[in-house]
Amino acid sequence: MPLSIDMLKIDTEKVAQKIVNGIREYMGKVGVKKAVIGVSGGVDSSTVLALAVKALGSNNVTALIMPDPEATPREDIEDAISIVKKFNVNMEYIEIGKIYRAYTESIPFFDPNARKANGNLKARIRMCLLYYYANTHNALVLGTGDRSEILIGYFTKYGDGGVDLLPIGDLYKTQVRQLALSLGVPKNIAYKPSSPRLWPGHMAEEELGLSYNEIDIILFAFYDLGMDLEAIARESGIPLDKVRRVMDMVRNSEHKRRVPPIIKVR
């Protein structure tokens, strides 16, 4: 059967309610009423913020906006602040540049040319700030990863992957965009090109070499429809080498989705 992005359409009202109920159930189980979210001004964090407010109330949600002066465009900061104001939640604004410089000046083996390692360090700084806030305010960290990012490993291990609960982790990126619009997230944020902003000019689809439409079709066909790679390429029109590249990403990032293995001695 022909594959298209239309196959990933969701009932946004039904999905939103399931996620809201899931947040409430988990928070009740662990006995915590407050949540903290790293808000970047992108679609994923904005959607999680909106869902958290529906589940917990705005007074119980705090947004941490943590821009990097070297890599975060002013537009993202403005979008993050605007979405926080729209949903009327508590906000803490922390530029991470000074913290990052403290690391670079303290690490004897720091390599200024190690772009990926340095970008991951910034993501882990943000994780530390989120957990410090959570620990000092009896809150849980709500993650902003979606299913597309989780499956292909497009997140930093113990960075944006270090969270307590993943509200949108069962939705592909294109489905998150649908849900965002239904929750009142402005269109310019819902359809903003994705980027972790770990270095200047960093854009997700450019780094991945595929669009999220292509990635989502491939993942949906493989995991939800059970199709093999050749059939996915044939029915979607996506070149087989791209299909294989996506599945290679899934395989090579398996360690990110697992608890570290324990070497048995008995």
C-alpha positions in Angstrom: 0.0 0.0 0.0 1.3 3.5 -0.7 2.8 5.2 2.3 2.2 8.9 3.1 2.5 11.2 6.0 -1.3 11.4 6.1 -1.3 7.9 7.7 0.1 9.5 10.8 -2.9 11.7 11.5 -4.1 11.4 15.1 -7.3 12.2 17.1 -5.7 15.1 18.9 -8.4 15.5 21.5 -8.2 11.8 22.4 -4.5 11.7 22.5 -4.2 14.9 24.6 -6.6 13.4 27.2 -4.7 10.2 27.4 -1.4 12.0 28.0 -3.0 14.3 30.6 -4.4 11.3 32.4 -1.0 9.6 32.2 0.8 12.6 33.7 -1.8 12.8 36.6 -1.6 9.1 37.2 2.2 9.0 37.3 2.5 12.1 39.5 -0.1 10.7 41.9 1.8 7.4 42.1 5.1 9.0 43.1 3.4 11.5 45.3 4.6 14.7 43.6 2.4 17.6 42.5 4.9 19.8 40.7 6.7 19.6 37.4 9.6 21.4 35.8 10.3 21.6 32.1 13.1 22.9 30.0 11.4 25.2 27.5 13.4 26.0 24.3 10.7 27.7 22.1 10.4 24.6 20.0 7.4 22.4 19.3 8.2 19.6 21.7 8.8 21.6 24.8 5.9 23.9 24.1 3.6 20.9 23.7 4.7 19.3 26.9 4.2 22.6 28.7 0.7 22.8 27.4 -0.1 19.2 28.4 1.5 19.7 31.9 -0.7 22.8 32.5 -3.8 20.8 31.6 -2.8 18.0 33.8 -1.5 19.8 36.9 -2.6 23.4 36.7 -0.3 26.4 35.8 0.7 27.0 39.4 2.3 23.6 39.6 4.4 23.9 36.5 7.7 25.7 36.2 9.6 26.4 32.9 13.3 26.8 32.8 14.5 28.7 29.8 18.3 28.0 29.4 19.7 29.7 26.3 23.3 29.4 25.2 24.4 32.9 24.1 26.6 31.4 21.4 24.1 29.1 19.8 20.5 30.1 20.8 18.9 32.6 18.3 17.0 35.5 19.8 13.8 34.2 18.1 13.9 31.0 20.1 14.3 32.9 23.4 11.4 35.1 22.4 9.2 32.1 21.5 10.1 30.4 24.7 9.1 33.4 26.8 5.9 33.9 24.8 4.8 30.3 25.3 5.5 30.5 29.0 3.4 33.7 29.2 0.6 32.1 27.1 0.2 29.2 29.5 0.9 31.4 32.6 3.5 29.2 34.3 6.3 30.1 36.6 9.6 30.8 34.8 13.3 30.8 35.6 15.7 32.3 33.0 19.3 31.1 33.1 21.9 31.7 30.5 24.2 28.7 30.5 27.2 30.5 29.0 28.9 31.3 32.3 28.4 27.7 33.6 29.7 26.3 30.3 32.8 28.5 30.5 33.5 27.4 34.0 33.6 23.8 32.7 35.9 24.7 29.8 38.3 26.6 32.0 38.4 23.7 34.6 38.8 20.7 32.3 42.5 20.0 31.6 41.6 17.9 28.5 39.0 20.4 27.1 39.1 20.4 23.3 37.5 23.5 21.7 37.2 21.6 18.4 35.2 18.7 19.8 31.9 20.2 18.6 29.6 17.2 19.4 31.2 16.6 22.9 30.9 20.3 23.7 27.3 20.5 22.5 26.5 17.4 24.7 28.1 19.1 27.6 25.6 22.0 27.2 22.7 19.6 27.1 24.0 18.0 30.3 24.3 21.3 32.0 20.7 21.9 31.3 19.8 18.5 32.7 21.7 19.4 35.9 19.8 22.7 36.3 16.5 20.9 35.8 17.2 18.3 38.4 18.6 20.9 40.9 15.3 22.8 40.6 13.3 19.5 40.9 15.3 18.4 44.0 14.9 21.7 45.7 11.2 22.1 44.9 9.9 18.5 45.2 9.2 18.4 41.5 9.6 15.9 38.6 11.4 16.7 35.4 9.1 16.2 32.4 11.0 15.4 29.3 10.4 16.8 25.8 11.6 13.9 23.6 9.2 12.6 21.0 9.1 9.0 19.6 11.1 10.0 16.4 14.0 11.4 18.4 14.0 8.6 20.9 14.0 5.8 18.3 16.8 7.3 16.2 18.7 8.3 19.2 18.6 12.0 18.4 19.1 13.2 22.0 22.0 13.5 24.5 22.4 10.6 26.8 22.0 12.0 30.4 21.3 15.4 28.8 17.8 15.9 27.4 17.5 12.2 27.8 17.8 12.5 31.5 14.2 13.0 32.7 11.5 11.4 35.0 8.6 11.1 32.5 8.2 11.4 28.7 4.7 12.7 28.0 5.1 12.8 24.2 7.5 9.9 23.9 4.9 7.8 22.0 4.2 10.4 19.4 6.2 10.9 16.2 7.5 14.4 15.5 4.8 15.1 12.9 2.1 14.0 15.3 3.5 16.3 18.0 3.0 19.2 15.5 -0.6 18.2 15.1 -1.2 18.0 18.8 0.6 21.3 19.4 -1.8 23.2 17.2 -4.8 21.6 18.9 -3.5 22.8 22.3 -3.1 26.4 21.2 0.6 26.4 20.4 1.1 29.1 17.8 1.7 27.9 14.2 5.1 29.5 13.9 6.3 27.4 16.9 4.4 24.2 16.0 6.1 24.1 12.5 9.4 25.6 13.4 12.3 23.6 12.0 13.6 21.3 14.8 17.0 22.0 16.4 18.8 21.1 19.6 20.8 24.3 19.2 24.0 22.7 20.6 26.2 24.9 18.3 25.7 27.9 16.1 23.5 27.1 13.1 22.7 23.7 14.4 19.6 22.3 12.6 18.2 18.8 13.1 17.2 17.8 9.6 20.4 19.2 8.1 22.5 17.1 10.6 20.3 14.0 10.1 20.3 14.3 6.3 16.5 13.5 6.2 13.3 15.4 6.8 11.1 14.4 9.8 8.4 13.5 7.3 10.7 10.9 5.8 11.9 9.7 9.2 8.3 9.4 10.5 7.0 7.5 7.5 9.9 5.0 7.8 9.6 4.5 11.5 5.8 4.2 11.4 5.9 1.7 8.5 8.5 -0.4 10.3 7.2 -0.3 13.9 3.4 0.2 13.5 2.8 -1.6 10.2 5.5 -4.2 10.4 6.9 -3.6 6.9 10.3 -4.6 5.8 12.8 -2.1 4.5 12.5 -2.8 0.8 8.7 -2.6 1.0 9.0 0.7 2.9 11.2 2.2 0.1 9.0 0.9 -2.6 5.7 2.1 -1.1 6.9 5.4 0.2 9.2 6.5 -2.7 11.9 7.2 -0.2 15.3 5.8 -1.4 16.3 2.5 0.2 19.6 4.0 1.3 17.7 6.6 3.4 15.4 3.9 4.9 18.5 1.8 5.8 20.2 4.9 7.3 17.2 5.5 9.6 17.2 1.9 10.8 21.0 2.1 11.3 20.4 5.1 13.6 17.9 3.1 15.6 20.3 0.2 15.9 23.3 2.2 16.8 21.5 4.2 19.5 20.0 1.3 21.3 22.3 1.9 24.3 20.7 5.3 24.8 17.3 3.7 25.4 18.5 1.1 28.0 19.5 1.2 31.6 23.3 0.5 31.7 23.9 -3.2 31.7 25.1 -4.9 34.9 27.9 -7.5 34.6 26.7 -10.5 36.5 29.1 -12.2 38.9 26.7 -14.8 40.3 
